[in-house]
Amino acid sequence: MKVARDLLIRGSEKVIGQDELLPASAKTEHERELYRQRIERERRLIRDFQGELDHRAA
């Protein structure tokens, strides 16, 4: 399970890295907001995965 969780975390981090560049090139404010929402969603996923790890360690 740890391997799968680590893979999901790395995937989310990769998405964030790629998406952080996109708002600057967005043509509309709506498009920028969609990118920001996607970045925040990926950050929440990482926190959730890490929280699951912390919960199991306790």
C-alpha positions as CSV (number, residue, x, y, z in Angstrom):
1,M,0.0,0.0,0.0
2,K,2.8,2.4,0.8
3,V,4.3,2.0,-2.7
4,A,0.9,2.9,-4.3
5,R,0.5,5.9,-2.0
6,D,4.0,7.1,-2.7
7,L,3.3,6.7,-6.5
8,L,0.1,8.8,-6.1
9,I,1.9,11.5,-4.2
10,R,4.7,11.7,-6.8
11,G,2.1,11.9,-9.5
12,S,0.2,14.7,-7.8
13,E,3.5,16.6,-7.2
14,K,4.3,16.2,-10.9
15,V,0.8,17.6,-11.9
16,I,1.3,20.5,-9.5
17,G,4.7,21.3,-11.0
18,Q,3.3,21.3,-14.6
19,D,0.2,23.2,-13.7
20,E,1.9,26.0,-11.8
21,L,3.2,27.3,-15.1
22,L,-0.2,27.3,-16.8
23,P,-2.0,30.2,-15.1
24,A,0.5,32.7,-16.5
25,S,-0.4,31.6,-20.0
26,A,-4.2,31.5,-19.5
27,K,-6.2,33.7,-21.8
28,T,-9.1,34.4,-19.4
29,E,-9.5,34.7,-15.7
30,H,-11.9,31.7,-15.8
31,E,-9.1,29.6,-17.3
32,R,-6.6,30.8,-14.6
33,E,-9.1,29.9,-11.9
34,L,-9.6,26.4,-13.3
35,Y,-5.8,25.9,-13.2
36,R,-5.7,27.2,-9.6
37,Q,-8.4,24.9,-8.6
38,R,-6.7,21.9,-10.1
39,I,-3.5,22.8,-8.3
40,E,-5.3,23.1,-5.0
41,R,-7.1,19.8,-5.6
42,E,-3.7,18.1,-6.1
43,R,-2.3,19.7,-3.0
44,R,-5.3,18.4,-1.0
45,L,-4.7,14.9,-2.3
46,I,-1.1,15.0,-1.2
47,R,-2.2,16.2,2.3
48,D,-4.8,13.5,2.5
49,F,-2.3,10.8,1.5
50,Q,0.3,12.1,4.0
51,G,-2.4,12.4,6.7
52,E,-3.3,8.7,6.1
53,L,0.3,7.9,6.7
54,D,0.4,9.9,9.9
55,H,-2.8,8.4,11.1
56,R,-1.4,4.8,10.6
57,A,1.8,5.7,12.4
58,A,-0.1,6.9,15.5
